[in-house]
Amino acid sequence: MTPTVVCFGEILWDILPTGKQPGGAPFNVAVHLHQLGLPVRFVSRVGHDELGAELLDFVRSKHLSADLLQTSPTHLTGVVKANVDNAHEVSYKIVQPVAWDYIQHTPETAAAVAAADAFVFGSLVARQAGSRETLYQLLEHARFKVFDVNVRPPHYSREVIEHLMGQANMVKLNEHELAEVMGWLGETTAIEAALPWLATRFDLQTVCVTLGADGALLWTNGQLYRAPGVPVQVQDTIGSGDSFLAALLKGLLIGEEPGAALRFACATGAYVATHRGATPVLAEADVRALMQGSAT
């Protein structure tokens, strides 16, 4: 049986100097999971407006199911103004409140989460009470909970992030987020020691930290894995971490050796960074070719 995934959270437009691009971390993860061959459903909310209609069209153009996407009559579709002056470190101005702040709990959504092999969510969608309460309810139904820490000041709190880490089975952070979380907890250990420490502290099966061009570290089932970065010509890093998570999660769900899954995930993130926008067309063969080229 092919594993199935439900992703929950923000869907929005990234407003770039070159125009607007569909985005939102959990949405990007959903698109890339689908492109890598896993059945995926996505839970979010858009406004009853032109931008919302365009997002729904985009979802369908990617051949993703839109049956769990809600439409709000009272709140606008989300937008984020992205500053890409530094291609390696994109900054964001995230408008609020918007439709995805008010995702509703429904019987259909709860049933989808309960039936899925994995449930992917981030911290940004928990910035306001509406979607946060829905997320907390859905976590009660989920079998394997994947928390993508997404620290975007001022849209997060220590309390909520620690709560979600305590709910999760798998956590993914970047090195800046890891340093912040460890600082909250009064720990200043090196990254290699921080991952098993967090796994013990929050009873996690899997913890992963991305290191940008330097690759990533993965702690899973009591063992540490490291993968180097894949050198590429970066267009922008929007969506790279999301594609990384999608590739890693697929590998772990289908039972790949964790080190191999981590290397493929690093190459997937690098491949997406060679394109503009968060959700370029992605095929496993393209990533394998990049890995082969970087090894020669």
C-alpha positions as a Python dict, from the first residue, in 0.01 Angstrom:
ca = {
    (1, 'M'): (0, 0, 0),
    (2, 'T'): (132, 345, -94),
    (3, 'P'): (143, 574, 213),
    (4, 'T'): (-101, 866, 219),
    (5, 'V'): (-47, 1213, 365),
    (6, 'V'): (-264, 1506, 475),
    (7, 'C'): (-102, 1852, 490),
    (8, 'F'): (-262, 2129, 695),
    (9, 'G'): (-197, 2502, 695),
    (10, 'E'): (-147, 2815, 493),
    (11, 'I'): (-199, 2858, 120),
    (12, 'L'): (-122, 3203, -14),
    (13, 'W'): (38, 3417, -280),
    (14, 'D'): (406, 3505, -248),
    (15, 'I'): (433, 3856, -396),
    (16, 'L'): (775, 3877, -562),
    (17, 'P'): (939, 4152, -768),
    (18, 'T'): (875, 3933, -1074),
    (19, 'G'): (507, 3877, -993),
    (20, 'K'): (304, 3651, -767),
    (21, 'Q'): (365, 3281, -702),
    (22, 'P'): (149, 3031, -513),
    (23, 'G'): (302, 2939, -178),
    (24, 'G'): (262, 2849, 187),
    (25, 'A'): (493, 2589, 342),
    (26, 'P'): (241, 2305, 394),
    (27, 'F'): (95, 2366, 50),
    (28, 'N'): (441, 2346, -105),
    (29, 'V'): (503, 2020, 83),
    (30, 'A'): (174, 1883, -53),
    (31, 'V'): (261, 1975, -412),
    (32, 'H'): (603, 1812, -390),
    (33, 'L'): (471, 1498, -218),
    (34, 'H'): (224, 1465, -504),
    (35, 'Q'): (494, 1522, -765),
    (36, 'L'): (705, 1253, -596),
    (37, 'G'): (419, 1006, -623),
    (38, 'L'): (242, 1000, -285),
    (39, 'P'): (-136, 1048, -255),
    (40, 'V'): (-186, 1371, -62),
    (41, 'R'): (-477, 1590, 50),
    (42, 'F'): (-445, 1950, 159),
    (43, 'V'): (-651, 2134, 422),
    (44, 'S'): (-665, 2515, 412),
    (45, 'R'): (-892, 2813, 347),
    (46, 'V'): (-897, 3084, 81),
    (47, 'G'): (-1110, 3393, 41),
    (48, 'H'): (-1416, 3420, -180),
    (49, 'D'): (-1220, 3650, -409),
    (50, 'E'): (-1021, 3656, -731),
    (51, 'L'): (-695, 3556, -564),
    (52, 'G'): (-868, 3260, -399),
    (53, 'A'): (-1019, 3146, -729),
    (54, 'E'): (-674, 3167, -890),
    (55, 'L'): (-524, 2955, -611),
    (56, 'L'): (-794, 2692, -654),
    (57, 'D'): (-719, 2687, -1028),
    (58, 'F'): (-350, 2641, -951),
    (59, 'V'): (-422, 2353, -709),
    (60, 'R'): (-621, 2178, -980),
    (61, 'S'): (-351, 2248, -1240),
    (62, 'K'): (-110, 2051, -1017),
    (63, 'H'): (-367, 1767, -1012),
    (64, 'L'): (-411, 1800, -637),
    (65, 'S'): (-746, 1735, -475),
    (66, 'A'): (-920, 2055, -361),
    (67, 'D'): (-1198, 1877, -170),
    (68, 'L'): (-1067, 1985, 174),
    (69, 'L'): (-998, 2345, 71),
    (70, 'Q'): (-1248, 2580, 233),
    (71, 'T'): (-1369, 2919, 107),
    (72, 'S'): (-1425, 3209, 346),
    (73, 'P'): (-1698, 3465, 275),
    (74, 'T'): (-1550, 3711, 527),
    (75, 'H'): (-1169, 3699, 501),
    (76, 'L'): (-938, 3760, 209),
    (77, 'T'): (-697, 3513, 54),
    (78, 'G'): (-353, 3524, 215),
    (79, 'V'): (-63, 3716, 64),
    (80, 'V'): (303, 3741, 163),
    (81, 'K'): (545, 4002, 37),
    (82, 'A'): (879, 3829, -17),
    (83, 'N'): (1211, 4016, -28),
    (84, 'V'): (1456, 3819, -242),
    (85, 'D'): (1740, 4070, -252),
    (86, 'N'): (1950, 3796, -93),
    (87, 'A'): (1870, 3478, -288),
    (88, 'H'): (2008, 3261, -7),
    (89, 'E'): (1807, 3425, 274),
    (90, 'V'): (1455, 3531, 173),
    (91, 'S'): (1261, 3755, 414),
    (92, 'Y'): (882, 3781, 435),
    (93, 'K'): (608, 4023, 536),
    (94, 'I'): (301, 3811, 613),
    (95, 'V'): (-41, 3982, 604),
    (96, 'Q'): (-295, 3903, 878),
    (97, 'P'): (-568, 3818, 944),
    (98, 'V'): (-654, 3624, 628),
    (99, 'A'): (-867, 3325, 531),
    (100, 'W'): (-618, 3056, 637),
    (101, 'D'): (-626, 3194, 992),
    (102, 'Y'): (-982, 3057, 1018),
    (103, 'I'): (-965, 2698, 892),
    (104, 'Q'): (-1269, 2513, 1025),
    (105, 'H'): (-1279, 2167, 1183),
    (106, 'T'): (-1514, 1942, 980),
    (107, 'P'): (-1603, 1572, 1000),
    (108, 'E'): (-1456, 1522, 650),
    (109, 'T'): (-1123, 1674, 753),
    (110, 'A'): (-1106, 1471, 1073),
    (111, 'A'): (-1179, 1151, 881),
    (112, 'A'): (-908, 1231, 624),
    (113, 'V'): (-649, 1292, 895),
    (114, 'A'): (-743, 973, 1081),
    (115, 'A'): (-708, 768, 762),
    (116, 'A'): (-372, 913, 653),
    (117, 'D'): (-33, 758, 728),
    (118, 'A'): (112, 1103, 809),
    (119, 'F'): (-20, 1448, 902),
    (120, 'V'): (205, 1745, 816),
    (121, 'F'): (161, 2086, 982),
    (122, 'G'): (365, 2395, 1067),
    (123, 'S'): (374, 2664, 1330),
    (124, 'L'): (268, 2960, 1113),
    (125, 'V'): (-91, 2838, 1082),
    (126, 'A'): (-115, 2837, 1462),
    (127, 'R'): (-54, 3214, 1492),
    (128, 'Q'): (-425, 3286, 1562),
    (129, 'A'): (-684, 3102, 1768),
    (130, 'G'): (-914, 2990, 1484),
    (131, 'S'): (-683, 2765, 1287),
    (132, 'R'): (-479, 2682, 1597),
    (133, 'E'): (-780, 2524, 1769),
    (134, 'T'): (-865, 2331, 1453),
    (135, 'L'): (-506, 2203, 1437),
    (136, 'Y'): (-516, 2094, 1800),
    (137, 'Q'): (-837, 1900, 1734),
    (138, 'L'): (-700, 1732, 1423),
    (139, 'L'): (-384, 1624, 1604),
    (140, 'E'): (-603, 1403, 1821),
    (141, 'H'): (-693, 1200, 1510),
    (142, 'A'): (-347, 1179, 1349),
    (143, 'R'): (-137, 861, 1348),
    (144, 'F'): (207, 1006, 1260),
    (145, 'K'): (249, 1381, 1318),
    (146, 'V'): (512, 1577, 1124),
    (147, 'F'): (585, 1926, 1260),
    (148, 'D'): (764, 2172, 1032),
    (149, 'V'): (887, 2450, 1260),
    (150, 'N'): (850, 2777, 1071),
    (151, 'V'): (969, 3072, 1280),
    (152, 'R'): (849, 3392, 1114),
    (153, 'P'): (860, 3687, 1357),
    (154, 'P'): (621, 3799, 1498),
    (155, 'H'): (395, 3511, 1397),
    (156, 'Y'): (492, 3255, 1660),
    (157, 'S'): (524, 3196, 2032),
    (158, 'R'): (746, 2971, 2239),
    (159, 'E'): (442, 2827, 2413),
    (160, 'V'): (275, 2712, 2091),
    (161, 'I'): (594, 2575, 1933),
    (162, 'E'): (680, 2375, 2244),
    (163, 'H'): (324, 2242, 2261),
    (164, 'L'): (336, 2130, 1897),
    (165, 'M'): (677, 1968, 1944),
    (166, 'G'): (528, 1774, 2232),
    (167, 'Q'): (249, 1652, 2003),
    (168, 'A'): (476, 1551, 1714),
    (169, 'N'): (645, 1227, 1614),
    (170, 'M'): (880, 1397, 1368),
    (171, 'V'): (1015, 1755, 1375),
    (172, 'K'): (1203, 1944, 1104),
    (173, 'L'): (1383, 2277, 1171),
    (174, 'N'): (1652, 2488, 1012),
    (175, 'E'): (1969, 2568, 1204),
    (176, 'H'): (1844, 2912, 1316),
    (177, 'E'): (1520, 2765, 1449),
    (178, 'L'): (1710, 2489, 1627),
    (179, 'A'): (1936, 2744, 1798),
    (180, 'E'): (1633, 2945, 1912),
    (181, 'V'): (1448, 2644, 2050),
    (182, 'M'): (1755, 2514, 2232),
    (183, 'G'): (1808, 2861, 2379),
    (184, 'W'): (1455, 2858, 2519),
    (185, 'L'): (1529, 2529, 2686),
    (186, 'G'): (1860, 2643, 2832),
    (187, 'E'): (2069, 2407, 2622),
    (188, 'T'): (2372, 2518, 2416),
    (189, 'T'): (2491, 2181, 2285),
    (190, 'A'): (2633, 2129, 1936),
    (191, 'I'): (2384, 2034, 1665),
    (192, 'E'): (2489, 1668, 1670),
    (193, 'A'): (2401, 1650, 2040),
    (194, 'A'): (2096, 1877, 2015),
    (195, 'L'): (1899, 1639, 1794),
    (196, 'P'): (1899, 1338, 2028),
    (197, 'W'): (1847, 1575, 2323),
    (198, 'L'): (1530, 1713, 2160),
    (199, 'A'): (1416, 1363, 2069),
    (200, 'T'): (1441, 1263, 2435),
    (201, 'R'): (1293, 1588, 2568),
    (202, 'F'): (982, 1571, 2346),
    (203, 'D'): (961, 1193, 2291),
    (204, 'L'): (1027, 1227, 1917),
    (205, 'Q'): (1100, 942, 1681),
    (206, 'T'): (1269, 1167, 1424),
    (207, 'V'): (1435, 1511, 1432),
    (208, 'C'): (1591, 1677, 1128),
    (209, 'V'): (1780, 2004, 1092),
    (210, 'T'): (1860, 2162, 755),
    (211, 'L'): (2190, 2347, 716),
    (212, 'G'): (2136, 2529, 386),
    (213, 'A'): (2423, 2468, 145),
    (214, 'D'): (2589, 2243, 405),
    (215, 'G'): (2322, 1974, 383),
    (216, 'A'): (2129, 1830, 676),
    (217, 'L'): (2141, 1613, 987),
    (218, 'L'): (1880, 1352, 1078),
    (219, 'W'): (1823, 1171, 1406),
    (220, 'T'): (1583, 880, 1374),
    (221, 'N'): (1527, 563, 1572),
    (222, 'G'): (1831, 633, 1789),
    (223, 'Q'): (2083, 697, 1512),
    (224, 'L'): (2238, 1011, 1359),
    (225, 'Y'): (2275, 1059, 983),
    (226, 'R'): (2447, 1339, 792),
    (227, 'A'): (2419, 1434, 426),
    (228, 'P'): (2621, 1701, 245),
    (229, 'G'): (2467, 1979, 41),
    (230, 'V'): (2455, 1955, -338),
    (231, 'P'): (2628, 2255, -501),
    (232, 'V'): (2398, 2436, -745),
    (233, 'Q'): (2347, 2778, -900),
    (234, 'V'): (2075, 2922, -674),
    (235, 'Q'): (1786, 3117, -829),
    (236, 'D'): (1603, 3150, -497),
    (237, 'T'): (1551, 2931, -191),
    (238, 'I'): (1172, 2973, -172),
    (239, 'G'): (1024, 2626, -122),
    (240, 'S'): (1358, 2446, -94),
    (241, 'G'): (1300, 2342, 267),
    (242, 'D'): (946, 2234, 184),
    (243, 'S'): (1059, 2013, -104),
    (244, 'F'): (1331, 1874, 124),
    (245, 'L'): (1069, 1776, 381),
    (246, 'A'): (845, 1619, 117),
    (247, 'A'): (1131, 1407, -19),
    (248, 'L'): (1255, 1303, 325),
    (249, 'L'): (907, 1214, 447),
    (250, 'K'): (837, 1006, 139),
    (251, 'G'): (1162, 815, 183),
    (252, 'L'): (1096, 742, 549),
    (253, 'L'): (733, 643, 490),
    (254, 'I'): (821, 392, 217),
    (255, 'G'): (1097, 242, 429),
    (256, 'E'): (1409, 372, 258),
    (257, 'E'): (1737, 356, 448),
    (258, 'P'): (1741, 690, 638),
    (259, 'G'): (2082, 803, 510),
    (260, 'A'): (1971, 748, 149),
    (261, 'A'): (1642, 928, 214),
    (262, 'L'): (1833, 1222, 364),
    (263, 'R'): (2073, 1247, 68),
    (264, 'F'): (1783, 1245, -177),
    (265, 'A'): (1603, 1511, 29),
    (266, 'C'): (1910, 1739, 21),
    (267, 'A'): (1933, 1699, -355),
    (268, 'T'): (1560, 1772, -392),
    (269, 'G'): (1595, 2098, -199),
    (270, 'A'): (1896, 2193, -413),
    (271, 'Y'): (1705, 2115, -734),
    (272, 'V'): (1415, 2341, -633),
    (273, 'A'): (1664, 2619, -551),
    (274, 'T'): (1778, 2618, -914),
    (275, 'H'): (1429, 2738, -1012),
    (276, 'R'): (1229, 3049, -925),
    (277, 'G'): (928, 2997, -699),
    (278, 'A'): (834, 2729, -451),
    (279, 'T'): (672, 2463, -667),
    (280, 'P'): (856, 2406, -996),
    (281, 'V'): (784, 2085, -1184),
    (282, 'L'): (976, 1814, -1000),
    (283, 'A'): (1042, 1453, -1095),
    (284, 'E'): (1249, 1195, -910),
    (285, 'A'): (1453, 1134, -1225),
    (286, 'D'): (1560, 1501, -1233),
    (287, 'V'): (1681, 1483, -874),
    (288, 'R'): (1865, 1156, -936),
    (289, 'A'): (2036, 1316, -1236),
    (290, 'L'): (2147, 1610, -1020),
    (291, 'M'): (2285, 1369, -762),
    (292, 'Q'): (2469, 1177, -1030),
    (293, 'G'): (2616, 1495, -1175),
    (294, 'S'): (2735, 1621, -838),
    (295, 'A'): (2906, 1289, -766),
    (296, 'T'): (3123, 1298, -1080),
}
